[in-house]
């Protein structure tokens, strides 16, 4: 019907327009940090042992692939992000395909618009990287539920979910949920093979990345980072006092459209195993966002991916059966959704803070470029203000494994933090850097004065370094010749 065509046209125009505006998106925010880790790994460093980071090994492998295939520039990263987005949109369409062309195309286009509306800093975020893999895992299980003889779909669905866990372990919850579905379905059919195939598929990518980390000699350090720091301390760091969904207004029509679609399918007895799997994906998306407790915008990606598969699923059946009230409410919600995300995309595409960060990175590079001799080291005290990005451009190495300084500035009395501080000062003394660059803005709070809360570092800066330069958001200290 013309309503479905008009809505598809609206989202197609938004996808093309926002995609064109995104063509010059730079490598920015979190992505340069992962690029830097990947570059260091390619140069012989080991994650966790030589680079203190909390992310899963799968993230590093993806960034290694981008660096090897396209290099560290903006163009290669933009091409990868768009290619991954296309895979995600196709996965949404495949999951929604039995519900018709409008459902498949509309869901895929919404996923594209949602991503492009977020702005440059969303490119390659780990939660975005999860989405095609989570969707493929759900699709594999749904296809098996529809046709139990096609157990091969459990194999590739399990492989996709295993790869998603290697990127972000939170995905294990969704994999376990689908595993229960497969186990129950197989038990009812009197067969244990489906669950075996699925679990094997999930396990293989995990065994591969664990083996890779072990081969690099960093398995112990990985365990230490996760169990001693990430779980007990980092998981509760930076939780806001009050938080909710970013741009919550845009999520009202999402909720209305998804609720209408699920209720309509159930009322018309059209609720299929595929609906059940997509609904489980929605539930996981909510837990994924709320459970992390940070309130960060990109944590909502899995929820958006499974919502996308359901948004348009009942539009054509409603209008075909002349349910004008429900159909009008669904169509109006989808139209409002397009307009709201379109406006968000225009706003995010002109974000001044992105340009400020680019200028800051370039300024630090100009300040240090030409002043570093062979073997000179640089230590940055930063999180995501551009310090590691500058190191990437300079191809500079730090004397310590600390990419971020925030592990040194919270929970001071915790034994693990005391050990990290002692390690930082030890390595700083063993391999004195030519420059130390302090970024004024700390995370989750504090400014340049945060160094005073680390007396050993504060005294070391005063005794062995001199003020070299100051810029917008950063201070450069140079090693004293007589230190």
C-alpha angles and dihedrals in degrees: 000000000000093000092062091045092050092051092048089051091051093052092042091054090048092048093050094043096047091042091055091048089051095056092099097044108141130222098265148155113358099002096070089054091056089044090053092050090049091049091050091049090051087053092054105273121132123228115247092007096060099013120046106217136138101215127109121262092246090071092057092049092053092050090046088055092051092049093049095046102038111006129237099298131115095252095059091048092048091050092050093048093051092046091051089047090054091051090050092049091049090050090052089049093049092051091049097039098104089059093062143269094290091052093048098042095039093050092049092048092049090053089052093048092046091055097043091047090062097069135231097308091064092062109116096355110165094243089053090050089055096058103078090045094049091047092049090050090052091046092052093052092044092052091050091050089052093047113015092189090068095077091153088080087065089056097055092036089055092047090053092050092047089053090049091054089051087058097043122000092213086081088071088081092060092043090052091048092053089043089060089050091053093044093052092044092050092046091053089052091046093242129123095183097085093057090045092052092047096047091046090052091051093046099050099070090044092052089048095054093042088052090049093052090045091051088054089053096243105109094108093049091048090054090048094050092050102040101032100037117009100048102039100033118011094047090068098036119112097012107158121231090232125018142151141157115325111243088008091180090070091052094059093073089042090057093044093049095046093046092049091049095050095043092047093050091049094046093049092046090243093121105129134181086263090060089051093051092047090049090052087052090053091051090049090049091056092048091045091056100038095039094059089056097202097107091221116161098233093056087077094067099100090050090050091049095055092039087055091058092055104035099089098024097106101030097097096040091051094051094040091054090047095242089154099173096051091038093051092048091050094045092047091049091052092048091049089047092056094048094047095049091043091056090046090053093052091050095046092047090061097046109152093202090065091056090045091054092048090052091048093052091048091048093053091047091051090048094054103029110104093016095078117087127198109300095010113145131212126202119200124199101205147100113209104336093106106276098119090041088058090050089052092053092046093044085228126160127216124226091228133046092240111116090172129037099209094091086066096053109054137060089018094181095053111109092227091055090048089053092049091050091049090049091049094052092043093054092041088056096043094051108022110205120230089227137019115201116200116195112211098221114072130193132265083005146323135075136235089309090071088088088070088066087064101060096184092054092042092054092043092054091050094048104039105026139054131205107268105171144338129213142164102314100348144075123206120210120194125205113256113245090228096045 
